[in-house]
Structures are given as structure tokens and as C-alpha cells.
Amino acid sequence: MDQKGEIPNSLFLRSNLDSFQDLFFKYHGRLVLFANKFTGDTQVSKDLVQDVFIKLWEKSPTLSEIDSPKSYLFQALKNSCLNYNRHLNLKHSVENNILNKINTLEKSAISDFKDPLYSLLEIEVEEKVEAIIQSMPEKCRMVYILSRHKHLKNVQIAGELGITLKMVEKHISKALLLLRKGLAEYLTVMLILLLNI
């Protein structure tokens, strides 16, 4: 080694294992720390340093023009780190793009009324609502149908059925309670579908 701590070029240029090992042991730790500033990941940094040394070993017979092995190693490692970060950013960009497309497709499939899953759920809920309505007591069912299907006001329903306004309100409340209880199992599914849209 010379006064600057550099391994002399003549030693470096010899392709023998001893000079390469000297170079490896002298710079490996510093190179890992250097790479870690770029990557933030010690294992990735070690892998990049290893790759730089492998490339150096493979090129060693043709590196007669290298004045400073230290400069070469640090510059090669810096380039490797920058390439790694570019690749990582591109990978994250592509992954995010794919995830956004998947989310958009899922949302459109859920909100698309032609979607078989949505249609099946809609049919099932409609059948359940109809079954609940049919199971209601007769007056309650009649009041509910006049209110919700025929869109009559409570006063009109009371006049048509010959009952008091209070009784109309009581029957509507009872019908809604029966529907809420009967459709409780679908509430979670419907909330999930609505929140994903």
C-alpha cells in the first residue's frame, strides 16, 4: 500500500487472489455504508457491493487504465445504486398503476348493474323483501304497499282503509321494523358494496 492508503496499481492489475482479497477487505465495509446512503437497505447494499466486486474481478485483466481502484469502486457502486433506485421506482410505479386499474375494475364491476354478482344479490334481496312483505299481518302489509309502492300519503291511506292516522303510522313502523330485522344479514354486504364504490 502507498502513503494515501491506495493499493498500488501494479498489485491491482495482477489478477492474483491476494491483491483482490486485499482490495475487498480494505473497501468492502466502506462501500456497504456508502451504498446504504442510497438504498437505505443494508442487505441490498451488501448485494450491490458484491456485484461491483464480481464485475471488477471479471474485468481485472482489462483494467490497466484504472489509476485508482478506490475511485473506480465507489463510482461503479454509485452507478449501481442509482440504477437500483431507478428500477425500484419504476417497479413501484408499475405496481401502483396495476393496483389502481384493479381497484377501478372492481369498483366498476360492483357498480355495474349488469354484473352477475350484483344482479344475484339484487334478485336475492328483492325476493327476501317480497317474502317479508307477504309474511306481514294483512293490515300492516296493505298499509306498507299503499305507502311505499303506491306512494299514498298517510292521510290518504287512513281514508282508504277506514283507520286512524295513528294506526297507519303504527303499521308503517311495524312493517319497517320487520324489514330491518329480515334484511339484517344483507346489511353488511350492502355496506361493503356501497363503501367500495
Secondary structure as UniProt FT lines:
FT   TURN            3..4
FT   HELIX           9..13
FT   HELIX           17..39
FT   HELIX           42..59
FT   HELIX           60..62
FT   TURN            64..65
FT   HELIX           69..111
FT   TURN            113..114
FT   HELIX           116..135
FT   HELIX           138..144
FT   HELIX           145..149
FT   HELIX           154..161
FT   HELIX           165..182
FT   HELIX           184..196
//
